[in-house]
Amino acid sequence: MDRRKFLQGLGAAAAGLSFRGICEASERKPNVIIIYTDDQGSIDMNCYGAEDLKTPNMDSLAEKGVRFTQFYAAGPMCSPSRVGLLTGRTPQHGGLWGNVYPGSEGMPGKQVTIAEELKDAGYATALIGKWHLGHSEDTVPNGQGFDYFFGHLLGCMDNYSHFFYWNGPNRHALYRNREEVYRPGQYFPDLMVKEAGEFIDKNKDNPFFLYFSLNNPHYPYQGTPEWLEYYKDLPYPRNLYAAFLSTADEKIGELLKKVDQYNLRRDTIIIFQSDQGHSEEVRAHRGGGSAGPYRGHKGQLYEGGIRIPAIISWPGHLPEKEVRTQMATNCDWYPTLLELCKLPPAGHRLDGKSLMPIIKSAKAPTAHKHFHWKSRGTTVVRSGKWKLLMFKKKTELYDIPSDPGESKNLAEKHPEVVEGLKKISDDYWNSI
């Protein structure tokens, strides 16, 4: 269907909020803020079922927006997930299959990001926080559509010294644009809020895009003393993880206050999600986060590694206090934002689909007939209720709606489904 006719059809709909209202409510283009947490578990928010955490600011976005319960990261690790978010493409189509390590170029500079789309449309653009997509001239944030960058290029850093402690020599990791900046002893989440606030101060009268990419609750777990005290009775390492996650929630609250200071909430689309599931790495104390009923964690393609909390909020324009159960992915934000910001569709191939039909209606079908993942020797295809995981030495088939915990392997019971999904998967990967 022609996009213009599609928009006109949505505008004529009588049920719920009219899409024409979305498009005409403001003469200026809406601001866009993407809040990205790091290694946050599948259920680690109050509105997703966590009973031992305090996340009022994250939850407030769900109160004023649409919350997704079957939302997936494009990859089970930090860099591939960010490829999906910023390019609207799977990591494989985006040219980056795994995490970026120091010294590597990262995501090819030829990839078009949502920051470039918005910048070309007149938006001021900024990334505050974690990048993790490259280190060369054309793969750093300023080479990928961001006018302003404050944060770190690596996967993590110490929040006080701003050094990256890993194998080999330790290195200082804090940058403003392409230059190192030194703020020893200053808490990085506080610096993020300060920088984001100054960016909003400067651009409050014109459309802006702010990518607020927190490192919380990724290791090192460095919650504030107040939150460490609050969670002191939780078992280890849940207590450390919880303190760092609630610190993130507090900083999100401070960012939202800045938006409210200028009465910009009705002019600002806010997207919230985690990059992938919780970590069980050694540096993460082998855990702390929770996937709840789901199997797996960061680095795996079971549900607990890729099924994540996600919310979109735009008060007065999009539904509020609503939940969507349809399957969606973080590749979908790119075309959704183009549509909401009244920009032309991308002139190149995207794997993402606009979420507007789903956002508008809980009864709309998912836009994805199939979706594909590949990581660390595991290939996965999702089609309808079925999810097929192909390991090097075994194959697993799950009926996700009936078995979200992936506990009953149905591969032997349904060989015809396995063969059909294998063909779909082979055709996809052969096309890349």
Phi, psi and omega in degrees: 000139176301137185299320180298317178294324179298314179295321179295322179295320178293323181295334181275350183296138182270332186282137173068203178288135179283139179291332176298325177297323178299316186285332189252359188294335183218139180287323179278155178291147181289148169291160177227127172236125172251121178256118185241115172269171191232118179065033176277128184297159187304326183242016188274059168210152179302317183287350174258003173117352180291127181255349183251009181243163177237109183225055187295328183283321172299315181296330180295331176292322176293325177297331182248026182197203181246128181252134182258136181251355176226060185250135188238144169282150179289344178205160185270010179226170192300306185294310179302323178298319181289331172300312180301316181298308191276336181252345185071017183233156174296157179305326181291317175289335179277355174083018180216105188274331185225188181292151176270131180248159183309131178094342180275152185290317178096212183294129182306137182296341180288345178294138180266127181257162177297331176296320178294319178300313183288323177298316179297336179270007176100006179280143163282136188233139179212143169246122175243115178124223189272137177256285174064034179232005176151163185233350181279170187304321183265001179245359173279167184307317181294342176267357184236029171105358181262122176295325186224139179222131170222120180156214182229146182276343187270182183285334179192170173199164174293135187281354179248314180275336182065031174256150177262112182258110183209193175297142182087192183292141174291150183221146176287140192232000186268129184229150163242116189053238183260008183246139176292142173233147185242121177225055186302133178087347179273132187289123188300317177302326175293319178297322178299314180297318179298313181294318179296319179298319179293324177296318178293319176307315185287330189243016186298335184266000181222159182299136178224155174238119179242119174260104185259093192256089181292151172267348177286146352267032173301147175297153003285136179291106184225063175292163179290158178305325181296317180285327175298321177292319182300322184259018187299337182268355174286151179292152175284140000264012179304324182297319181290316178298313183299319180297320180287325178291316179291333171298317176300316179300318179299318181290325174298319177300320179293323176296317180296325177297323178295318177299316180292332180304326181254015179054046185258001185300321180283353177251010188227121172279126177241125176248135178232137170195164168270156181285324173194193183288180183289156182267144169238029178287163181302317182291344176263022179059027179063024176151207183121318177277173183222135172262003179059237183282355187269149180272142172096183185199183178314137180092349179245157180259011165290166187306321182294345178269337187231348180270120195226158173290140180206139184216145167234135184224128174208082186305136180087351184234321180245159178305154179234150179057036181240155183237140176239131182258355181292151177292137176209165181225165180286349169295339185282343182295322183304300180293332177296316179293321176302318181292315181294327180272008177058042177254156179298153176298156182302144180270015179220171185291131171243149171269338179284157178234147177300136178270003185301319176301321179289315180301322182287325187220130176291348182261354181293143178286157174298148180279351185258114173290320177219156169217149190232144173225154171208131180197132173051045176083001179250132178244134185228140171228136176246129179216111183060231181280346188268142173227121181250125175249123181247105176268176181295325186238005180203163178230137180231136180235130181229144171267097191296316179299323181274336185220067182296340178277000178051054182255345184239100180285116184257016184299317181288330182283332183230066181297331180292326176291318179301312182296319178297317180289326177298318179295317177301317180294314180300317180299320180295308184292330176289343180276348182271000000 
